[in-house]
């Protein structure tokens, strides 16, 4: 994400509560993934949870980009 896109997300987040919630969710999921990735070993259950978090993070990112694209057109 470049600086221009970040600035646009910050601006649109103030106007769009859905976008703000998605950005907050994406950041929270990123923090969870960072924490899990620092662990030297993940149990099979933890690895499954990590994969679920990755999918949720990607879904949030896709929705964020959809909202941005709709605003730019």
The 8 nearest C-alpha neighbors of each residue, nearest first, counted from 0:
[[1, 4, 5, 2, 3, 6, 8, 64],
 [0, 2, 4, 3, 5, 6, 7, 8],
 [1, 3, 5, 4, 6, 0, 7, 8],
 [4, 2, 6, 5, 1, 7, 0, 8],
 [3, 5, 7, 1, 6, 2, 8, 0],
 [6, 4, 2, 8, 7, 3, 9, 1],
 [5, 7, 9, 3, 4, 8, 2, 10],
 [6, 8, 4, 10, 5, 9, 11, 3],
 [9, 7, 5, 11, 10, 6, 12, 4],
 [10, 8, 6, 12, 7, 11, 5, 13],
 [9, 11, 7, 8, 12, 13, 6, 14],
 [10, 12, 8, 14, 13, 9, 15, 7],
 [13, 11, 19, 15, 9, 14, 18, 10],
 [12, 14, 11, 10, 15, 9, 19, 16],
 [15, 13, 11, 12, 16, 10, 18, 19],
 [14, 16, 12, 18, 17, 11, 13, 19],
 [17, 15, 19, 18, 20, 12, 14, 13],
 [18, 16, 20, 19, 15, 21, 12, 22],
 [17, 19, 21, 15, 12, 20, 16, 22],
 [18, 20, 12, 16, 22, 17, 21, 23],
 [21, 19, 23, 17, 18, 22, 24, 16],
 [22, 20, 24, 18, 23, 19, 59, 25],
 [21, 23, 25, 19, 24, 20, 18, 26],
 [22, 24, 20, 26, 21, 25, 19, 27],
 [25, 23, 21, 27, 22, 26, 20, 28],
 [26, 24, 22, 28, 56, 23, 27, 59],
 [27, 25, 29, 23, 24, 28, 22, 30],
 [28, 26, 24, 30, 29, 25, 23, 31],
 [27, 29, 31, 25, 30, 26, 56, 24],
 [30, 28, 26, 32, 27, 31, 25, 33],
 [31, 29, 33, 27, 28, 32, 34, 26],
 [32, 30, 28, 34, 29, 33, 35, 27],
 [31, 33, 35, 29, 34, 30, 36, 28],
 [34, 32, 30, 36, 31, 35, 29, 37],
 [33, 35, 31, 32, 37, 36, 30, 38],
 [34, 36, 32, 37, 33, 38, 31, 49],
 [35, 37, 33, 38, 34, 32, 39, 49],
 [38, 36, 34, 35, 33, 39, 32, 40],
 [37, 39, 36, 40, 35, 41, 34, 33],
 [40, 38, 37, 41, 36, 35, 42, 34],
 [41, 39, 38, 42, 37, 36, 35, 46],
 [42, 40, 45, 46, 43, 38, 39, 44],
 [41, 43, 45, 44, 46, 40, 47, 48],
 [42, 44, 46, 45, 47, 41, 48, 40],
 [45, 43, 47, 42, 46, 48, 41, 49],
 [46, 44, 48, 42, 47, 41, 43, 49],
 [45, 47, 49, 43, 48, 44, 41, 42],
 [46, 48, 44, 50, 45, 49, 43, 51],
 [47, 49, 45, 51, 46, 50, 52, 44],
 [50, 48, 46, 52, 47, 51, 45, 53],
 [49, 51, 53, 47, 52, 48, 54, 46],
 [52, 50, 48, 54, 53, 49, 55, 47],
 [51, 53, 49, 55, 50, 54, 56, 48],
 [52, 54, 50, 56, 51, 55, 57, 49],
 [55, 53, 57, 51, 56, 52, 58, 50],
 [54, 56, 58, 52, 57, 53, 51, 59],
 [57, 55, 53, 59, 54, 25, 58, 28],
 [56, 58, 60, 54, 59, 55, 61, 53],
 [57, 59, 55, 61, 60, 56, 54, 62],
 [60, 58, 56, 62, 57, 61, 21, 25],
 [59, 61, 57, 63, 58, 62, 56, 64],
 [60, 62, 58, 64, 63, 59, 57, 65],
 [61, 63, 65, 59, 64, 60, 58, 66],
 [64, 62, 60, 66, 65, 61, 59, 67],
 [63, 65, 67, 61, 62, 66, 68, 60],
 [66, 64, 62, 68, 63, 67, 69, 61],
 [67, 65, 69, 63, 64, 68, 62, 70],
 [66, 68, 64, 70, 69, 65, 71, 63],
 [69, 67, 71, 65, 70, 66, 64, 72],
 [70, 68, 66, 67, 72, 71, 65, 64],
 [71, 69, 67, 68, 72, 66, 65, 11],
 [70, 72, 68, 69, 67, 66, 7, 65],
 [71, 69, 70, 68, 67, 66, 65, 64]]
